[in-house]
């Protein structure tokens, strides 16, 4: 049975709603040539997803494949680190040779130095790692020459961490690359050199990132894989900052005029307003002025939670699948309102809080 050269799904001509579908006449015409399924063709040429449904039991599938390999390349997202470097995955890698590729380093602001990033990730990773950017092909030589990458190496990672982009850069293979979660549908073998074959696996869904709740086309509009935007806020208490329509931050107190920065994707609306406006106009702003979400959704479509958090100067609040808030002058006491399943994590700041900040 032939497989799609883009996503690895087994090709089939019976059901357009399932992975690997290709019209029978197209399959016949390309009998002896490389071929991609209809979904990959649409992704590659038009940036559209045909929505073949979510992956099921992804971790079970990866664990089953993992039994056949002793070495693993684990791809994580540098700008969504806490959501993609997961303890549950780490545990079933015990006893394996593991190298972590920390991808999307190009998304950080230029103010963050390489030395700072190396120091921060060395304190937060328990495996060997290499900082890379599949988009700009930086760090690839260091990655490819790492002694662990010899023979057959299994590649794992959560959805939307850039696995397919990384493999395309390493192996010059024309894999399907997009912002859609779960682009890879089956196991793919990429021959990088005579000494290295990488075996790609479907991305592992996380279910606790904001992007997991969004329509795939909305994820693409937000430019989640591009360089982050940064905005500085120096505001009094009883003000509200929206990160799109799906994260509300109320400034409660502790410091009379705290300073904090928000790092997020270019397509996310950042908006400061009064409590009265936030309460009175939110329903009209949701999905229209405030994005994400995109389109005519209502707040009632989601289950919400609120959490009060105090952050010290030099700490950051990571909002899974959306970005992070970094305290430059504090302490900062806030109430965060967001969808129920979206994760939060307090962490040591990536950027030294004593640096000169941008005035708003």
Steps between C-alpha positions, in 0.01 A plus 500: 500500500641839398531784749461875462843662461376802691338368818568125498136388492416186302348607169138402437239590238179414685427768763590872460429557871780267613881541496686411181218561254591558136272484194546170320581667165781703658643190664495318165678783320780514758551124528881518496550851639512654847150597605315685777146460624230753424533658844875555464452636150252758630725587794805539279347705220209685658562500876170322558421205723231254398439403864549125505435485872717490817767246578399239754719336760811679371711425806411129484605491136831672573574267792434200278742627235751604768563137596691453173743791551773580750555864403249785495502855366237688702386826338355764734376854444725768651217753516257250653752308706295402806220367280723286277782377727268271693589281796263227380698468177832524682413203723450252218835604349692366802779271386514650150764728353319835479592824325260794522474739205369829640336647190380850400791688655460764228167603658668662801560876502855606414534631856528141621861393457616153403693479827186570704302238311773236535514566874123493546440178307795326666328562835160377382585198284614168644612369160770608259369766263573715196339838429375514140276683258355284227356811337841669458705179504716618788658250738468223241872423473531467875193276505600276211851447638384405848639151580153365589373553145639185342311205355121504539360765733134536593361856488221593741329817617167667562290645220608838362860489628644499146606135462422486130680831437804371687512174307455682171798721587718207607414250231405722207177300492186669375274421794167671564570803715223719640362666812228239526523264798561138405637553149697174519256205491728197493862395553735663247856391423739780402848402383718793608834343408652156457557496877166639617134417446236697691166331565226760550184427700161677521493799731370437852193715583527691826141616565618777736620766256280780379575404140345159571163676539518698177397417148815409301446787257497741797833360622650581160365858508665564836848426358588289806826388339626852420705741709323601817366848559583672828306776674580676828228601745546753781153530640323554833281250681143440385596490135450205267724363225359260242714250309248450227155401616608187683724636774410789730746640755367725778772698684406475869777658702815442713706758311326836432629512141655173387678456169463184298549382144288262297654279231260341255436422132459784249134419436395523867324825594648671807261755649497695828172639627296584810312242704171660391586467131633149547176389665261693277648457153673164517225297332505733198881500484537122530621350171460831317726769645660260746669207320531211561248350454425573136147535369155504651550304819353598835665487844235246600664254260779444756525403866694761698701524819660788694817478709670762718879498470780707653820529297826637633740712300702262284218247462285420200158346449490261204156469340500173309458551127483880523824649634611638835495797736831622646518723810750784466398687816297336769363317681201465271168360621258405226186302431523290185181386325536247218348175368487229764748255347772749398810454716696764693850477645709742706866490401834674530519785248674444169602867493678680783240729661764766572540574131377830371138445401310667220262771609153454374 
